[in-house]
Amino acid sequence: MKKLVTGILSLAVVAGLGLGAAIAQDDAAGGGHAEGGTPHYPIHKPEQEDWTFAGLFGHYDKGQLQRGLKVYTEVCSACHSMSLVPFRTLEDLGYSDAQVKAFAANYEVEDGPNADGEMYTRKAIPSDHFPSPFPNKEAAAAANNGAAPPDFSLIAKARGIERGFPQFVFDIFWPYQEGGPDYIHALLTGYQDPPAGVEVAEGTHYNPYFASAAALAMAPPLSDGQVTYDDGAPQTVDQYARDVASFLMWAAEPHLEDRKRTGFMVMVFLLIFTGLIYLTKKSVYANKDH
């Protein structure tokens, strides 16, 4: 068994070294963007950021989540929905029941049918979900150059980028789950003028961190001083991007802290259980002839 495990690990290391050499060779050749080559996106991979919720004992910063909600509400919600997130879960961000009710009342949702068989609108209540700013996907696409903005409920878990060599070798044993927030932060802060010789379609904006192309239809959504913070945090694009990325991570995985806490307890239990099994085995077979 020991030889089998050693052999598997050796194969994994050899495969990783081979893939790493291939990646390095591809980067040296221009990352596949040479004339006649097939483009690889994103052009620049997001950098690994420092998140409070990363690691075995990671946790959410409620102050940051509240700022992220503010950025989403004042900027992102004009185009992006969060149809899987109910208002009542905002209590996990430190808001009281009354504050959640007041926040939900700022939105209107469709309900019905009534006694006359007609649909009607009413103020949202905590059990409702964040409504979409558009009545349907077709209307959303028509208002955004033909590209419907994605729903933000699970975007932080759906937009992770492979980290490449050598990180992916370690990810086999210690998975890195913050790739989504890394990508969101990089995308929001990565808008720039296209380099010489690169042309982008009219109505699109160059961003080397975009996962699907060199440019996207969404214009830079953030600017310095756009959202006012009440806690003294910097009102910069970088801070806005970090805050909303953290908030979207919470929206996608609100029970992250409980999951990590439970996982740690399970690992401790398994270690203790393994020790007890070993001691029991020694005790049972202590007086047996081998």
Order of alpha helices (4+ residues) and beta strands (2+ residues): alpha-alpha-alpha-beta-beta-alpha-alpha-alpha-alpha-beta-beta-alpha-alpha
